[in-house]
Amino acid sequence: MTASAIVYTSATGFTARYAQLLARKTGLPCLALERAKELPAGTGVVYLGWLCAGGIKGLKKARKRLAVRAVCAVGMAPSSPEVVNKLAGQNHLEGLPFFYLRGGYAPEKLPGPYKLMMAPMTKAVTGHPPKDENEAVMQEAFRHGGDWVDEGALAPVLAWLEGS
Protein backbone atom coordinates (compact mmCIF):
# COMPACT_ATOMS: atom_id res chain seq x y z
CA MET A 1 0.00 0.00 0.00
CA THR A 2 1.47 3.35 -1.01
CA ALA A 3 -0.56 5.31 1.52
CA SER A 4 0.27 5.30 5.22
CA ALA A 5 -2.52 7.59 6.41
CA ILE A 6 -5.77 9.28 5.52
CA VAL A 7 -5.85 13.07 5.71
CA TYR A 8 -8.94 15.17 5.19
CA THR A 9 -10.52 18.61 5.34
CA SER A 10 -14.20 18.86 6.23
CA ALA A 11 -16.49 21.84 6.79
CA THR A 12 -19.82 20.23 7.61
CA GLY A 13 -18.85 16.65 8.46
CA PHE A 14 -19.53 14.66 5.30
CA THR A 15 -15.87 14.42 4.26
CA ALA A 16 -14.88 13.55 7.84
CA ARG A 17 -17.40 10.71 7.82
CA TYR A 18 -15.96 9.28 4.61
CA ALA A 19 -12.42 9.60 5.98
CA GLN A 20 -13.39 7.81 9.19
CA LEU A 21 -15.20 5.06 7.26
CA LEU A 22 -12.13 4.60 5.07
CA ALA A 23 -9.88 4.47 8.13
CA ARG A 24 -12.09 1.86 9.77
CA LYS A 25 -12.03 -0.27 6.60
CA THR A 26 -8.26 0.00 6.08
CA GLY A 27 -6.84 0.36 9.58
CA LEU A 28 -4.92 3.46 8.44
CA PRO A 29 -4.65 6.41 10.81
CA CYS A 30 -7.02 9.25 9.98
CA LEU A 31 -6.15 12.88 10.65
CA ALA A 32 -7.71 16.22 9.90
CA LEU A 33 -5.34 18.34 7.81
CA GLU A 34 -4.62 20.62 10.78
CA ARG A 35 -3.24 17.59 12.65
CA ALA A 36 -1.30 16.19 9.68
CA LYS A 37 1.81 18.00 10.91
CA GLU A 38 2.07 15.05 13.31
CA LEU A 39 3.01 12.92 10.29
CA PRO A 40 6.57 12.98 8.98
CA ALA A 41 7.02 15.19 5.92
CA GLY A 42 6.58 13.19 2.73
CA THR A 43 4.23 10.62 4.26
CA GLY A 44 2.11 8.95 1.58
CA VAL A 45 -1.56 9.75 2.13
CA VAL A 46 -5.00 9.43 0.66
CA TYR A 47 -6.39 12.95 0.76
CA LEU A 48 -10.12 13.70 1.07
CA GLY A 49 -11.40 17.23 0.63
CA TRP A 50 -14.74 18.92 0.17
CA LEU A 51 -15.59 20.77 -3.00
CA CYS A 52 -16.00 24.51 -3.14
CA ALA A 53 -16.41 26.22 -6.52
CA GLY A 54 -14.72 23.27 -8.21
CA GLY A 55 -11.67 23.32 -5.94
CA ILE A 56 -10.79 20.58 -3.47
CA LYS A 57 -10.34 22.35 -0.15
CA GLY A 58 -6.98 21.81 1.53
CA LEU A 59 -5.40 19.90 -1.35
CA LYS A 60 -2.73 22.50 -2.08
CA LYS A 61 -1.74 22.64 1.57
CA ALA A 62 -1.62 18.84 1.82
CA ARG A 63 0.56 18.61 -1.29
CA LYS A 64 3.11 21.03 0.17
CA ARG A 65 4.03 18.71 3.02
CA LEU A 66 2.72 15.24 2.22
CA ALA A 67 2.99 12.79 -0.65
CA VAL A 68 -0.60 12.71 -1.86
CA ARG A 69 -1.03 9.28 -3.48
CA ALA A 70 -4.77 9.51 -4.23
CA VAL A 71 -7.48 12.15 -3.93
CA CYS A 72 -11.14 11.86 -3.01
CA ALA A 73 -13.33 14.89 -3.64
CA VAL A 74 -16.56 15.02 -1.68
CA GLY A 75 -19.38 16.96 -3.28
CA MET A 76 -23.10 17.36 -3.39
CA ALA A 77 -23.87 16.45 -7.00
CA PRO A 78 -24.36 12.92 -8.27
CA SER A 79 -21.24 11.43 -9.80
CA SER A 80 -20.79 11.35 -13.55
CA PRO A 81 -17.78 10.96 -15.86
CA GLU A 82 -18.16 14.62 -16.84
CA VAL A 83 -18.01 15.76 -13.20
CA VAL A 84 -14.99 13.56 -12.46
CA ASN A 85 -13.05 14.66 -15.56
CA LYS A 86 -13.77 18.33 -14.98
CA LEU A 87 -12.69 18.17 -11.32
CA ALA A 88 -9.54 16.22 -12.14
CA GLY A 89 -8.51 18.86 -14.67
CA GLN A 90 -9.39 21.85 -12.48
CA ASN A 91 -7.37 20.44 -9.58
CA HIS A 92 -4.34 19.27 -11.59
CA LEU A 93 -4.72 15.61 -10.69
CA GLU A 94 -3.10 14.19 -13.80
CA GLY A 95 -1.48 10.87 -12.97
CA LEU A 96 -3.11 10.59 -9.54
CA PRO A 97 -5.91 8.19 -8.71
CA PHE A 98 -8.98 10.37 -8.27
CA PHE A 99 -12.32 9.43 -6.75
CA TYR A 100 -15.52 11.42 -6.43
CA LEU A 101 -17.76 10.73 -3.44
CA ARG A 102 -21.23 12.18 -3.08
CA GLY A 103 -21.43 13.61 0.41
CA GLY A 104 -24.13 16.06 1.30
CA TYR A 105 -25.08 19.60 2.10
CA ALA A 106 -25.81 21.02 5.54
CA PRO A 107 -26.49 24.75 5.11
CA GLU A 108 -26.90 25.22 8.86
CA LYS A 109 -23.34 23.96 9.47
CA LEU A 110 -21.58 26.08 6.83
CA PRO A 111 -19.02 28.57 8.16
CA GLY A 112 -20.09 32.23 7.74
CA PRO A 113 -18.35 33.19 4.49
CA TYR A 114 -19.58 30.03 2.78
CA LYS A 115 -23.16 30.69 3.92
CA LEU A 116 -22.97 34.08 2.22
CA MET A 117 -21.47 32.53 -0.90
CA MET A 118 -24.17 29.87 -1.12
CA ALA A 119 -27.15 32.23 -0.68
CA PRO A 120 -27.23 33.42 -4.33
CA MET A 121 -26.57 29.89 -5.55
CA THR A 122 -29.50 28.61 -3.49
CA LYS A 123 -31.75 31.26 -5.08
CA ALA A 124 -30.55 30.32 -8.56
CA VAL A 125 -31.09 26.60 -8.03
CA THR A 126 -34.44 26.84 -6.26
CA GLY A 127 -35.97 29.81 -8.09
CA HIS A 128 -37.77 27.79 -10.78
CA PRO A 129 -39.82 24.60 -11.04
CA PRO A 130 -37.61 21.48 -11.31
CA LYS A 131 -37.11 19.98 -14.77
CA ASP A 132 -36.78 16.43 -13.47
CA GLU A 133 -36.47 14.31 -10.32
CA ASN A 134 -32.70 14.95 -9.97
CA GLU A 135 -33.25 18.69 -10.04
CA ALA A 136 -36.09 18.36 -7.50
CA VAL A 137 -33.76 16.46 -5.16
CA MET A 138 -31.07 19.13 -5.54
CA GLN A 139 -33.57 21.92 -4.91
CA GLU A 140 -34.71 20.18 -1.74
CA ALA A 141 -31.09 19.77 -0.63
CA PHE A 142 -30.35 23.45 -1.22
CA ARG A 143 -33.38 24.37 0.86
CA HIS A 144 -33.07 21.88 3.70
CA GLY A 145 -29.86 19.93 3.29
CA GLY A 146 -29.21 16.40 2.16
CA ASP A 147 -27.03 13.43 3.11
CA TRP A 148 -25.81 10.90 0.56
CA VAL A 149 -22.80 9.48 2.40
CA ASP A 150 -22.62 5.84 1.37
CA GLU A 151 -20.03 3.39 2.65
CA GLY A 152 -20.39 1.46 -0.62
CA ALA A 153 -19.09 4.49 -2.55
CA LEU A 154 -15.66 3.76 -1.04
CA ALA A 155 -15.37 0.46 -2.96
CA PRO A 156 -13.20 1.91 -5.78
CA VAL A 157 -10.92 3.62 -3.24
CA LEU A 158 -10.55 0.38 -1.28
CA ALA A 159 -9.86 -1.56 -4.47
CA TRP A 160 -7.14 0.94 -5.40
CA LEU A 161 -5.59 0.72 -1.93
CA GLU A 162 -5.58 -3.07 -2.04
CA GLY A 163 -4.00 -3.09 -5.49
CA SER A 164 -1.39 -0.39 -4.89
Solvent accessible surface area in square Angstrom, and as a share of the most:
residue,aa,sasa,rsa
1,M,117,0.52
2,T,65,0.38
3,A,4,0.03
4,S,63,0.41
5,A,0,0.00
6,I,0,0.00
7,V,0,0.00
8,Y,29,0.11
9,T,26,0.15
10,S,37,0.24
11,A,34,0.26
12,T,24,0.14
13,G,27,0.26
14,F,21,0.09
15,T,2,0.01
16,A,16,0.13
17,R,99,0.36
18,Y,1,0.00
19,A,0,0.00
20,Q,96,0.43
21,L,26,0.13
22,L,0,0.00
23,A,15,0.12
24,R,167,0.61
25,K,101,0.43
26,T,35,0.20
27,G,68,0.65
28,L,25,0.12
29,P,71,0.45
30,C,35,0.21
31,L,11,0.05
32,A,21,0.16
33,L,19,0.09
34,E,111,0.50
35,R,123,0.45
36,A,4,0.03
37,K,148,0.63
38,E,108,0.49
39,L,24,0.12
40,P,99,0.62
41,A,78,0.60
42,G,46,0.44
43,T,20,0.12
44,G,7,0.06
45,V,0,0.00
46,V,0,0.00
47,Y,0,0.00
48,L,0,0.00
49,G,0,0.00
50,W,38,0.13
51,L,41,0.20
52,C,21,0.13
53,A,99,0.77
54,G,20,0.19
55,G,27,0.26
56,I,11,0.06
57,K,65,0.27
58,G,23,0.22
59,L,7,0.03
60,K,162,0.69
61,K,127,0.54
62,A,1,0.00
63,R,87,0.32
64,K,176,0.74
65,R,90,0.33
66,L,9,0.04
67,A,26,0.20
68,V,17,0.10
69,R,97,0.36
70,A,0,0.00
71,V,0,0.00
72,C,0,0.00
73,A,0,0.00
74,V,7,0.04
75,G,9,0.08
76,M,28,0.12
77,A,37,0.28
78,P,56,0.35
79,S,69,0.44
80,S,34,0.22
81,P,97,0.61
82,E,125,0.56
83,V,43,0.25
84,V,39,0.23
85,N,105,0.54
86,K,134,0.57
87,L,12,0.06
88,A,25,0.20
89,G,39,0.38
90,Q,89,0.39
91,N,16,0.08
92,H,125,0.56
93,L,4,0.02
94,E,130,0.58
95,G,88,0.84
96,L,44,0.22
97,P,37,0.23
98,F,30,0.13
99,F,32,0.13
100,Y,22,0.08
101,L,2,0.01
102,R,51,0.19
103,G,0,0.00
104,G,14,0.13
105,Y,19,0.07
106,A,8,0.06
107,P,31,0.19
108,E,120,0.54
109,K,118,0.50
110,L,18,0.09
111,P,55,0.35
112,G,45,0.43
113,P,95,0.60
114,Y,49,0.19
115,K,93,0.39
116,L,140,0.70
117,M,86,0.38
118,M,31,0.14
119,A,56,0.43
120,P,86,0.54
121,M,101,0.45
122,T,32,0.19
123,K,157,0.66
124,A,71,0.55
125,V,37,0.22
126,T,25,0.14
127,G,64,0.61
128,H,81,0.36
129,P,113,0.71
130,P,64,0.40
131,K,170,0.72
132,D,80,0.42
133,E,127,0.57
134,N,102,0.52
135,E,31,0.14
136,A,34,0.26
137,V,54,0.31
138,M,35,0.16
139,Q,4,0.02
140,E,89,0.40
141,A,2,0.02
142,F,15,0.06
143,R,116,0.42
144,H,130,0.58
145,G,19,0.18
146,G,20,0.20
147,D,79,0.41
148,W,59,0.21
149,V,27,0.16
150,D,78,0.41
151,E,66,0.30
152,G,50,0.48
153,A,34,0.26
154,L,0,0.00
155,A,58,0.45
156,P,73,0.46
157,V,0,0.00
158,L,32,0.16
159,A,64,0.50
160,W,56,0.20
161,L,3,0.01
162,E,144,0.65
163,G,71,0.68
164,S,47,0.30
